[in-house]
Amino acid sequence: MRLSTKGRYAVRALFDLVLHQTEAPVALKDISKRQKISINYLEQLFVKLRRAGIITSVRGPKGGYKLSKPAKDITIGDILRVVEGPISPVPHNEKESAAGSPIPLEVYVTRLLWKRLGDKMAEFLDSTSLEDLCAEAKELKSEEPFDHYFMFYI
């Protein structure tokens, strides 16, 4: 599975929402500023997330978004399925052999391989919640100063 910008940004935006949510809803423009993600792009993602029941919107001058359920009950897998579709390392394409002809052994075995990989990916993503990300952030914050700006040299 190649994780697209949609998936990465959706997870980042919801993680930001969890970190900054109080009793008041969190404004999309605030998430946009903190995460440096276009507000138009976030609006598209949040429409999907709202329709899926992951977040709720509050209208008005002090409006914004809230999680519709506790962070421990929203997994990364849930988020990715909403914005990316099924969790699979390869597209689901059942038309690899002509209708009525047997599937070659190589095709069948490699399909099984990719299916098992997809199952493991889904298992991991479904076992990681937004609350888990918060716990990890809290742990990293309490350690020695953490330089989150990585430099790569070639």
N, CA and C atoms as an extended XYZ file, in Angstrom:
462
Properties=species:S:1:pos:R:3:atomname:S:1:resname:S:1:resid:I:1 pbc="F F F"
N         0.847       -1.174        0.000 N   MET     1
C         0.000        0.000        0.000 CA  MET     1
C         0.889        1.233        0.000 C   MET     1
N         0.713        2.043       -0.961 N   ARG     2
C         1.416        3.321       -0.978 CA  ARG     2
C         0.496        4.319       -0.311 C   ARG     2
N         0.956        4.830        0.805 N   LEU     3
C         0.154        5.783        1.552 CA  LEU     3
C         0.244        7.139        0.868 C   LEU     3
N        -0.892        7.649        0.437 N   SER     4
C        -0.890        8.930       -0.275 CA  SER     4
C        -0.921       10.094        0.714 C   SER     4
N        -0.830       11.276        0.165 N   THR     5
C        -0.905       12.491        0.968 CA  THR     5
C        -2.225       12.547        1.730 C   THR     5
N        -3.305       12.070        1.113 N   LYS     6
C        -4.609       12.072        1.786 CA  LYS     6
C        -4.538       11.343        3.118 C   LYS     6
N        -3.969       10.156        3.098 N   GLY     7
C        -3.887        9.359        4.318 CA  GLY     7
C        -2.981        9.981        5.365 C   GLY     7
N        -1.821       10.428        4.938 N   ARG     8
C        -0.866       11.028        5.885 CA  ARG     8
C        -1.439       12.303        6.501 C   ARG     8
N        -2.045       13.146        5.670 N   TYR     9
C        -2.601       14.398        6.171 CA  TYR     9
C        -3.815       14.154        7.070 C   TYR     9
N        -4.640       13.188        6.737 N   ALA    10
C        -5.816       12.892        7.565 CA  ALA    10
C        -5.387       12.446        8.958 C   ALA    10
N        -4.382       11.577        9.032 N   VAL    11
C        -3.896       11.115       10.336 CA  VAL    11
C        -3.289       12.284       11.106 C   VAL    11
N        -2.463       13.089       10.445 N   ARG    12
C        -1.860       14.253       11.115 CA  ARG    12
C        -2.916       15.223       11.627 C   ARG    12
N        -3.910       15.503       10.798 N   ALA    13
C        -4.945       16.470       11.174 CA  ALA    13
C        -5.773       15.960       12.354 C   ALA    13
N        -6.117       14.681       12.356 N   LEU    14
C        -6.901       14.150       13.470 CA  LEU    14
C        -6.061       14.045       14.735 C   LEU    14
N        -4.786       13.748       14.580 N   PHE    15
C        -3.886       13.727       15.737 CA  PHE    15
C        -3.796       15.135       16.331 C   PHE    15
N        -3.686       16.137       15.481 N   ASP    16
C        -3.679       17.533       15.927 CA  ASP    16
C        -4.991       17.864       16.638 C   ASP    16
N        -6.099       17.417       16.077 N   LEU    17
C        -7.410       17.653       16.681 CA  LEU    17
C        -7.469       17.071       18.093 C   LEU    17
N        -6.958       15.861       18.262 N   VAL    18
C        -6.950       15.210       19.578 CA  VAL    18
C        -6.081       16.000       20.554 C   VAL    18
N        -4.915       16.419       20.108 N   LEU    19
C        -3.998       17.136       20.992 CA  LEU    19
C        -4.542       18.494       21.434 C   LEU    19
N        -5.355       19.124       20.602 N   HIS    20
C        -5.821       20.484       20.888 CA  HIS    20
C        -7.304       20.573       21.237 C   HIS    20
N        -7.979       19.441       21.285 N   GLN    21
C        -9.408       19.455       21.591 CA  GLN    21
C        -9.633       19.648       23.088 C   GLN    21
N       -10.490       20.570       23.407 N   THR    22
C       -10.945       20.772       24.788 CA  THR    22
C       -12.460       20.599       24.729 C   THR    22
N       -13.177       21.314       25.544 N   GLU    23
C       -14.642       21.284       25.439 CA  GLU    23
C       -15.098       21.982       24.161 C   GLU    23
N       -14.325       22.960       23.728 N   ALA    24
C       -14.672       23.707       22.515 CA  ALA    24
C       -14.157       22.953       21.289 C   ALA    24
N       -14.867       23.062       20.183 N   PRO    25
C       -14.384       22.432       18.954 CA  PRO    25
C       -13.117       23.116       18.442 C   PRO    25
N       -12.374       22.407       17.624 N   VAL    26
C       -11.125       22.924       17.065 CA  VAL    26
C       -11.401       23.439       15.656 C   VAL    26
N       -11.011       24.669       15.400 N   ALA    27
C       -11.228       25.283       14.086 CA  ALA    27
C       -10.266       24.692       13.061 C   ALA    27
N       -10.785       24.463       11.874 N   LEU    28
C        -9.977       23.895       10.799 CA  LEU    28
C        -8.816       24.814       10.433 C   LEU    28
N        -9.041       26.131       10.509 N   LYS    29
C        -7.959       27.065       10.168 CA  LYS    29
C        -6.794       26.927       11.144 C   LYS    29
N        -7.077       26.574       12.399 N   ASP    30
C        -6.003       26.382       13.377 CA  ASP    30
C        -5.193       25.125       13.067 C   ASP    30
N        -5.893       24.060       12.694 N   ILE    31
C        -5.196       22.828       12.300 CA  ILE    31
C        -4.352       23.114       11.067 C   ILE    31
N        -4.930       23.844       10.123 N   SER    32
C        -4.233       24.193        8.888 CA  SER    32
C        -2.935       24.940        9.171 C   SER    32
N        -2.994       25.912       10.079 N   LYS    33
C        -1.794       26.692       10.418 CA  LYS    33
C        -0.741       25.829       11.102 C   LYS    33
N        -1.168       25.061       12.096 N   ARG    34
C        -0.207       24.248       12.850 CA  ARG    34
C         0.442       23.174       11.990 C   ARG    34
N        -0.336       22.557       11.117 N   GLN    35
C         0.168       21.437       10.321 CA  GLN    35
C         0.687       21.858        8.947 C   GLN    35
N         0.482       23.124        8.614 N   LYS    36
C         0.917       23.634        7.300 CA  LYS    36
C         0.307       22.804        6.155 C   LYS    36
N        -0.996       22.598        6.288 N   ILE    37
C        -1.774       21.892        5.271 CA  ILE    37
C        -2.850       22.864        4.789 C   ILE    37
N        -3.032       22.942        3.492 N   SER    38
C        -4.033       23.834        2.908 CA  SER    38
C        -5.405       23.598        3.536 C   SER    38
N        -6.081       24.683        3.869 N   ILE    39
C        -7.413       24.560        4.469 CA  ILE    39
C        -8.392       23.916        3.491 C   ILE    39
N        -8.241       24.185        2.200 N   ASN    40
C        -9.111       23.567        1.193 CA  ASN    40
C        -8.925       22.053        1.159 C   ASN    40
N        -7.689       21.613        1.283 N   TYR    41
C        -7.398       20.178        1.292 CA  TYR    41
C        -7.996       19.539        2.546 C   TYR    41
N        -7.822       20.208        3.688 N   LEU    42
C        -8.381       19.690        4.937 CA  LEU    42
C        -9.901       19.611        4.872 C   LEU    42
N       -10.530       20.599        4.255 N   GLU    43
C       -11.994       20.584        4.135 CA  GLU    43
C       -12.462       19.340        3.391 C   GLU    43
N       -11.767       18.988        2.317 N   GLN    44
C       -12.128       17.789        1.554 CA  GLN    44
C       -11.997       16.530        2.412 C   GLN    44
N       -10.910       16.443        3.172 N   LEU    45
C       -10.702       15.275        4.031 CA  LEU    45
C       -11.743       15.218        5.144 C   LEU    45
N       -12.025       16.368        5.746 N   PHE    46
C       -12.942       16.396        6.885 CA  PHE    46
C       -14.382       16.098        6.474 C   PHE    46
N       -14.754       16.404        5.240 N   VAL    47
C       -16.085       16.022        4.750 CA  VAL    47
C       -16.207       14.499        4.784 C   VAL    47
N       -15.199       13.806        4.287 N   LYS    48
C       -15.218       12.337        4.284 CA  LYS    48
C       -15.223       11.784        5.707 C   LYS    48
N       -14.398       12.363        6.566 N   LEU    49
C       -14.300       11.885        7.945 CA  LEU    49
C       -15.600       12.141        8.711 C   LEU    49
N       -16.261       13.247        8.412 N   ARG    50
C       -17.543       13.547        9.062 CA  ARG    50
C       -18.622       12.586        8.585 C   ARG    50
N       -18.660       12.337        7.290 N   ARG    51
C       -19.653       11.400        6.740 CA  ARG    51
C       -19.461        9.992        7.291 C   ARG    51
N       -18.224        9.645        7.595 N   ALA    52
C       -17.918        8.314        8.136 CA  ALA    52
C       -18.182        8.231        9.640 C   ALA    52
N       -18.511        9.360       10.255 N   GLY    53
C       -18.822        9.355       11.676 CA  GLY    53
C       -17.620        9.408       12.599 C   GLY    53
N       -16.468        9.774       12.070 N   ILE    54
C       -15.260        9.863       12.897 CA  ILE    54
C       -15.207       11.201       13.630 C   ILE    54
N       -15.681       12.246       12.959 N   ILE    55
C       -15.710       13.577       13.580 CA  ILE    55
C       -17.106       14.165       13.438 C   ILE    55
N       -17.371       15.179       14.239 N   THR    56
C       -18.616       15.935       14.104 CA  THR    56
C       -18.250       17.401       13.936 C   THR    56
N       -19.104       18.119       13.253 N   SER    57
C       -18.837       19.546       13.050 CA  SER    57
C       -19.788       20.366       13.903 C   SER    57
N       -19.289       21.508       14.332 N   VAL    58
C       -20.083       22.455       15.112 CA  VAL    58
C       -20.081       23.759       14.326 C   VAL    58
N       -21.259       24.259       14.015 N   ARG    59
C       -21.366       25.485       13.222 CA  ARG    59
C       -21.305       26.717       14.107 C   ARG    59
N       -21.052       27.829       13.466 N   GLY    60
C       -21.082       29.096       14.182 CA  GLY    60
C       -19.716       29.721       14.327 C   GLY    60
N       -19.672       30.925       14.912 N   PRO    61
C       -18.417       31.661       15.023 CA  PRO    61
C       -17.367       30.939       15.864 C   PRO    61
N       -17.799       30.145       16.823 N   LYS    62
C       -16.844       29.372       17.627 CA  LYS    62
C       -16.925       27.900       17.258 C   LYS    62
N       -17.282       27.658       16.008 N   GLY    63
C       -17.447       26.295       15.524 CA  GLY    63
C       -16.123       25.645       15.170 C   GLY    63
N       -16.228       24.434       14.735 N   GLY    64
C       -15.050       23.664       14.359 CA  GLY    64
C       -15.392       22.191       14.366 C   GLY    64
N       -14.427       21.375       14.743 N   TYR    65
C       -14.612       19.927       14.711 CA  TYR    65
C       -14.227       19.301       16.035 C   TYR    65
N       -14.895       18.179       16.314 N   LYS    66
C       -14.610       17.364       17.492 CA  LYS    66
C       -14.621       15.908       17.051 C   LYS    66
N       -13.944       15.076       17.798 N   LEU    67
C       -14.057       13.643       17.554 CA  LEU    67
C       -15.460       13.208       17.946 C   LEU    67
N       -16.023       12.275       17.204 N   SER    68
C       -17.373       11.824       17.529 CA  SER    68
C       -17.369       10.713       18.573 C   SER    68
N       -16.192       10.165       18.858 N   LYS    69
C       -16.049        9.145       19.900 CA  LYS    69
C       -14.667        9.284       20.514 C   LYS    69
N       -14.398        8.607       21.616 N   PRO    70
C       -13.088        8.748       22.265 CA  PRO    70
C       -11.930        8.362       21.340 C   PRO    70
N       -10.789        9.004       21.546 N   ALA    71
C        -9.601        8.762       20.713 CA  ALA    71
C        -9.161        7.302       20.762 C   ALA    71
N        -9.425        6.625       21.867 N   LYS    72
C        -9.022        5.215       21.987 CA  LYS    72
C        -9.842        4.318       21.057 C   LYS    72
N       -10.992        4.808       20.613 N   ASP    73
C       -11.875        4.021       19.751 CA  ASP    73
C       -11.728        4.346       18.267 C   ASP    73
N       -10.809        5.229       17.923 N   ILE    74
C       -10.573        5.578       16.516 CA  ILE    74
C        -9.179        5.098       16.148 C   ILE    74
N        -9.124        4.127       15.243 N   THR    75
C        -7.823        3.581       14.855 CA  THR    75
C        -7.312        4.254       13.590 C   THR    75
N        -6.025        4.108       13.389 N   ILE    76
C        -5.409        4.636       12.163 CA  ILE    76
C        -6.003        3.907       10.960 C   ILE    76
N        -6.296        2.626       11.129 N   GLY    77
C        -6.949        1.866       10.060 CA  GLY    77
C        -8.295        2.459        9.681 C   GLY    77
N        -9.081        2.864       10.682 N   ASP    78
C       -10.382        3.501       10.416 CA  ASP    78
C       -10.202        4.743        9.544 C   ASP    78
N        -9.252        5.571        9.932 N   ILE    79
C        -9.013        6.838        9.225 CA  ILE    79
C        -8.572        6.575        7.788 C   ILE    79
N        -7.606        5.668        7.632 N   LEU    80
C        -7.077        5.401        6.294 CA  LEU    80
C        -8.121        4.792        5.369 C   LEU    80
N        -8.966        3.916        5.889 N   ARG    81
C       -10.007        3.323        5.042 CA  ARG    81
C       -10.976        4.387        4.528 C   ARG    81
N       -11.255        5.388        5.357 N   VAL    82
C       -12.178        6.452        4.939 CA  VAL    82
C       -11.586        7.267        3.798 C   VAL    82
N       -10.324        7.658        3.914 N   VAL    83
C        -9.755        8.567        2.909 CA  VAL    83
C        -9.005        7.852        1.787 C   VAL    83
N        -8.541        6.614        2.035 N   GLU    84
C        -7.744        5.897        1.036 CA  GLU    84
C        -8.486        4.723        0.394 C   GLU    84
N        -9.439        4.148        1.113 N   GLY    85
C       -10.083        2.932        0.639 CA  GLY    85
C        -9.485        1.725        1.343 C   GLY    85
N        -9.680        0.532        0.791 N   PRO    86
C        -9.214       -0.687        1.457 CA  PRO    86
C        -7.701       -0.688        1.695 C   PRO    86
N        -7.310       -1.321        2.796 N   ILE    87
C        -5.885       -1.443        3.113 CA  ILE    87
C        -5.369       -2.686        2.404 C   ILE    87
N        -4.629       -2.469        1.353 N   SER    88
C        -4.105       -3.569        0.553 CA  SER    88
C        -2.829       -3.102       -0.142 C   SER    88
N        -1.804       -3.971       -0.174 N   PRO    89
C        -0.556       -3.561       -0.828 CA  PRO    89
C        -0.653       -3.512       -2.351 C   PRO    89
N        -1.659       -4.171       -2.905 N   VAL    90
C        -1.851       -4.154       -4.359 CA  VAL    90
C        -3.328       -3.921       -4.654 C   VAL    90
N        -3.643       -3.353       -5.806 N   PRO    91
C        -5.053       -3.160       -6.155 CA  PRO    91
C        -5.762       -4.508       -6.260 C   PRO    91
N        -7.031       -4.523       -5.901 N   HIS    92
C        -7.818       -5.749       -6.037 CA  HIS    92
C        -8.183       -5.910       -7.502 C   HIS    92
N        -7.555       -6.857       -8.163 N   ASN    93
C        -7.802       -7.081       -9.583 CA  ASN    93
C        -8.004       -8.569       -9.797 C   ASN    93
N        -9.236       -8.970       -9.918 N   GLU    94
C        -9.546      -10.386      -10.088 CA  GLU    94
C        -9.560      -10.801      -11.560 C   GLU    94
N        -9.227       -9.918      -12.473 N   LYS    95
C        -9.286      -10.227      -13.901 CA  LYS    95
C        -7.926      -10.642      -14.451 C   LYS    95
N        -7.110      -11.297      -13.621 N   GLU    96
C        -5.773      -11.666      -14.079 CA  GLU    96
C        -5.785      -12.880      -14.999 C   GLU    96
N        -6.847      -13.673      -14.963 N   SER    97
C        -6.919      -14.806      -15.881 CA  SER    97
C        -8.233      -14.715      -16.646 C   SER    97
N        -8.230      -15.285      -17.832 N   ALA    98
C        -9.429      -15.238      -18.663 CA  ALA    98
C       -10.558      -15.998      -17.971 C   ALA    98
N       -11.766      -15.542      -18.195 N   ALA    99
C       -12.931      -16.179      -17.565 CA  ALA    99
C       -12.961      -17.664      -17.893 C   ALA    99
N       -13.111      -18.474      -16.857 N   GLY   100
C       -13.205      -19.915      -17.056 CA  GLY   100
C       -11.877      -20.641      -17.102 C   GLY   100
N       -10.770      -19.941      -17.285 N   SER   101
C        -9.476      -20.631      -17.331 CA  SER   101
C        -8.874      -20.669      -15.931 C   SER   101
N        -8.100      -21.700      -15.636 N   PRO   102
C        -7.511      -21.805      -14.295 CA  PRO   102
C        -6.475      -20.701      -14.055 C   PRO   102
N        -6.354      -20.314      -12.804 N   ILE   103
C        -5.362      -19.308      -12.425 CA  ILE   103
C        -4.015      -20.008      -12.299 C   ILE   103
N        -2.979      -19.482      -12.946 N   PRO   104
C        -1.653      -20.098      -12.816 CA  PRO   104
C        -1.199      -20.117      -11.354 C   PRO   104
N        -0.469      -21.147      -10.984 N   LEU   105
C        -0.004      -21.321       -9.610 CA  LEU   105
C         0.766      -20.095       -9.121 C   LEU   105
N         1.622      -19.536       -9.976 N   GLU   106
C         2.419      -18.368       -9.580 CA  GLU   106
C         1.523      -17.181       -9.214 C   GLU   106
N         0.485      -16.995       -9.981 N   VAL   107
C        -0.447      -15.895       -9.713 CA  VAL   107
C        -1.176      -16.148       -8.399 C   VAL   107
N        -1.636      -17.383       -8.202 N   TYR   108
C        -2.381      -17.724       -6.990 CA  TYR   108
C        -1.522      -17.552       -5.739 C   TYR   108
N        -0.295      -18.070       -5.782 N   VAL   109
C         0.592      -17.998       -4.614 CA  VAL   109
C         0.970      -16.548       -4.305 C   VAL   109
N         1.263      -15.767       -5.327 N   THR   110
C         1.629      -14.370       -5.053 CA  THR   110
C         0.420      -13.566       -4.575 C   THR   110
N        -0.778      -13.909       -5.043 N   ARG   111
C        -1.984      -13.263       -4.511 CA  ARG   111
C        -2.112      -13.530       -3.016 C   ARG   111
N        -1.850      -14.774       -2.626 N   LEU   112
C        -1.890      -15.125       -1.200 CA  LEU   112
C        -0.866      -14.315       -0.409 C   LEU   112
N         0.327      -14.165       -0.976 N   LEU   113
C         1.375      -13.381       -0.319 CA  LEU   113
C         0.896      -11.951       -0.072 C   LEU   113
N         0.358      -11.314       -1.113 N   TRP   114
C        -0.085       -9.926       -0.980 CA  TRP   114
C        -1.279       -9.811       -0.040 C   TRP   114
N        -2.148      -10.817       -0.046 N   LYS   115
C        -3.286      -10.796        0.872 CA  LYS   115
C        -2.803      -10.889        2.316 C   LYS   115
N        -1.848      -11.770        2.593 N   ARG   116
C        -1.318      -11.897        3.958 CA  ARG   116
C        -0.629      -10.607        4.391 C   ARG   116
N         0.111       -9.986        3.469 N   LEU   117
C         0.751       -8.710        3.788 CA  LEU   117
C        -0.306       -7.659        4.129 C   LEU   117
N        -1.350       -7.579        3.322 N   GLY   118
C        -2.441       -6.637        3.582 CA  GLY   118
C        -3.110       -6.899        4.924 C   GLY   118
N        -3.286       -8.179        5.265 N   ASP   119
C        -3.889       -8.536        6.552 CA  ASP   119
C        -3.017       -8.071        7.713 C   ASP   119
N        -1.701       -8.234        7.596 N   LYS   120
C        -0.776       -7.794        8.659 CA  LYS   120
C        -0.774       -6.271        8.780 C   LYS   120
N        -0.792       -5.591        7.638 N   MET   121
C        -0.843       -4.125        7.660 CA  MET   121
C        -2.126       -3.657        8.347 C   MET   121
N        -3.245       -4.263        7.972 N   ALA   122
C        -4.530       -3.886        8.561 CA  ALA   122
C        -4.539       -4.182       10.059 C   ALA   122
N        -3.971       -5.316       10.442 N   GLU   123
C        -3.905       -5.683       11.862 CA  GLU   123
C        -3.134       -4.628       12.660 C   GLU   123
N        -1.993       -4.199       12.132 N   PHE   124
C        -1.190       -3.180       12.808 CA  PHE   124
C        -1.932       -1.847       12.879 C   PHE   124
N        -2.474       -1.407       11.760 N   LEU   125
C        -3.162       -0.111       11.719 CA  LEU   125
C        -4.436       -0.116       12.563 C   LEU   125
N        -5.098       -1.268       12.637 N   ASP   126
C        -6.309       -1.381       13.451 CA  ASP   126
C        -6.002       -1.520       14.937 C   ASP   126
N        -4.759       -1.807       15.269 N   SER   127
C        -4.386       -1.928       16.687 CA  SER   127
C        -3.740       -0.641       17.210 C   SER   127
N        -3.627        0.360       16.358 N   THR   128
C        -3.039        1.640       16.756 CA  THR   128
C        -4.120        2.714       16.712 C   THR   128
N        -4.393        3.306       17.870 N   SER   129
C        -5.453        4.320       17.957 CA  SER   129
C        -4.851        5.720       18.040 C   SER   129
N        -5.704        6.704       17.905 N   LEU   130
C        -5.262        8.089       18.096 CA  LEU   130
C        -4.754        8.289       19.520 C   LEU   130
N        -5.352        7.600       20.473 N   GLU   131
C        -4.886        7.690       21.859 CA  GLU   131
C        -3.461        7.139       21.991 C   GLU   131
N        -3.153        6.079       21.235 N   ASP   132
C        -1.788        5.531       21.244 CA  ASP   132
C        -0.787        6.570       20.749 C   ASP   132
N        -1.162        7.323       19.718 N   LEU   133
C        -0.277        8.375       19.212 CA  LEU   133
C        -0.070        9.455       20.265 C   LEU   133
N        -1.125        9.779       20.999 N   CYS   134
C        -1.012       10.779       22.075 CA  CYS   134
C        -0.064       10.295       23.160 C   CYS   134
N        -0.173        9.025       23.522 N   ALA   135
C         0.704        8.460       24.549 CA  ALA   135
C         2.156        8.497       24.088 C   ALA   135
N         2.377        8.177       22.821 N   GLU   136
C         3.737        8.212       22.277 CA  GLU   136
C         4.277        9.642       22.262 C   GLU   136
N         3.441       10.592       21.901 N   ALA   137
C         3.862       12.000       21.887 CA  ALA   137
C         4.202       12.465       23.298 C   ALA   137
N         3.400       12.063       24.256 N   LYS   138
C         3.635       12.448       25.652 CA  LYS   138
C         4.957       11.862       26.142 C   LYS   138
N         5.211       10.619       25.770 N   GLU   139
C         6.462        9.953       26.158 CA  GLU   139
C         7.665       10.660       25.538 C   GLU   139
N         7.570       10.991       24.268 N   LEU   140
C         8.670       11.683       23.590 CA  LEU   140
C         8.886       13.075       24.173 C   LEU   140
N         7.808       13.736       24.550 N   LYS   141
C         7.898       15.079       25.105 CA  LYS   141
C         8.585       15.076       26.465 C   LYS   141
N         8.408       13.998       27.227 N   SER   142
C         8.981       13.935       28.574 CA  SER   142
C        10.455       13.535       28.576 C   SER   142
N        10.946       13.025       27.455 N   GLU   143
C        12.352       12.635       27.371 CA  GLU   143
C        13.226       13.869       27.183 C   GLU   143
N        14.506       13.611       26.994 N   GLU   144
C        15.454       14.700       26.722 CA  GLU   144
C        14.940       15.517       25.542 C   GLU   144
N        15.406       16.745       25.403 N   PRO   145
C        14.958       17.556       24.261 CA  PRO   145
C        15.057       16.764       22.960 C   PRO   145
N        14.002       16.805       22.230 N   PHE   146
C        13.880       16.008       21.013 CA  PHE   146
C        13.974       16.928       19.811 C   PHE   146
N        14.974       16.697       19.006 N   ASP   147
C        15.131       17.495       17.791 CA  ASP   147
C        14.299       16.842       16.700 C   ASP   147
N        13.154       17.424       16.395 N   HIS   148
C        12.262       16.828       15.414 CA  HIS   148
C        12.540       17.305       13.991 C   HIS   148
N        13.572       18.077       13.822 N   TYR   149
C        13.955       18.486       12.475 CA  TYR   149
C        15.111       17.596       12.041 C   TYR   149
N        14.804       16.652       11.187 N   PHE   150
C        15.806       15.694       10.766 CA  PHE   150
C        16.611       16.251        9.597 C   PHE   150
N        17.889       16.046        9.636 N   MET   151
C        18.761       16.467        8.546 CA  MET   151
C        19.328       15.211        7.891 C   MET   151
N        19.278       15.158        6.601 N   PHE   152
C        19.813       14.030        5.865 CA  PHE   152
C        20.946       14.526        4.980 C   PHE   152
N        22.051       13.846        5.047 N   TYR   153
C        23.214       14.214        4.241 CA  TYR   153
C        23.555       13.060        3.315 C   TYR   153
N        23.936       13.404        2.108 N   ILE   154
C        24.336       12.379        1.139 CA  ILE   154
C        25.793       12.582        0.802 C   ILE   154
